Amino acid sequence: MAPQPGTIRYKSTRGGASDLTFEQAVFEGLAPDGGLMVPDVIPDVSKNYKDWRALKFDELAYEIASLYCGDDEIPAADLRKLMSRSYASFEHADVVPTVKHGNLHIMELFHGPTFAFKDVALQALGNLYEYFLKRKSRRLTVVGATSGDTGSAAIYGLRGKENVECFILFPEGRVSQIQQQQMTSVLDGNVHCVAVKGTFDDCQNIVKGLFGDLDFKKAYGLGAVNSINWARIMFQITSLGGGFLYVFPALPKL
């Protein structure tokens, strides 16, 4: 039986944390034991997913997000507004359109503000962070590592957001020129880009090290934008998981 909205709890994949709310899991980023925060159950949508085929993208995003975050954490009206605002920045009316070429359907994931598929998740995550922070009157220090597109998408999702400081680490000389320009040309006061001598793995190790220092994490209110954050994964579900160019044979109508 599918769980009722608002009843899903979150746990670490390594077993060191459990029974967290959606909000707690989002702010946890990497679990204290180094694991990933994941829902304790996966909702069963086999009986209602066909009803979603005519929905607009932001409406579909609402339906998916509401499965993992019920009214007890974000009222339905607020969540609908959050999703609508998150995808208003995309240039295409369908946000993530599917274009037919012969007998193939190709999903276009490049209509966001930075042309990266990660805009789908990070535009929403930025608004989600801001929503929770305003409600709790707290501040957040986001630290992320990038090989190029995550950094740009994260910055454009967090720029100008209240109560958020965003630090993005990227490997010096190892991202494309346009990606570096996208990141370093954003002049909002809450955005900070840091060039690291080394590779993306070196950047990621720094981020994981910071999250692994639990005293530091608590003192500075660290938050994550990389895929260690459950909300990043949840929002990407709306575009069939994202991250790849989906090419598949024409399917019969549901």
ZIZIUR-V640605 format. One record per run of one state. SS is the DSSP state (h for helix, s for strand, l for the rest). FROM is the first residue (numbers start at 1). LEN is the number of residues. If there is no record, write none. Layout:
BEGIN
SS:FROM:LEN ; SS:FROM:LEN
END
This chain:
BEGIN
l:1:9 ; s:10:3 ; l:13:7 ; s:20:1 ; l:21:1 ; h:22:7 ; l:29:1 ; s:30:1 ; l:31:5 ; s:36:4 ; l:40:9 ; h:49:4 ; l:53:4 ; h:57:12 ; l:69:7 ; h:76:11 ; l:87:11 ; s:98:4 ; l:102:2 ; s:104:4 ; l:108:11 ; h:119:18 ; l:137:3 ; s:140:7 ; l:147:2 ; h:149:10 ; l:159:5 ; s:164:8 ; l:172:5 ; h:177:8 ; l:185:6 ; s:191:6 ; l:197:3 ; h:200:13 ; l:213:1 ; h:214:7 ; l:221:1 ; s:222:2 ; l:224:6 ; h:230:10 ; l:240:7 ; s:247:3 ; l:250:5
END
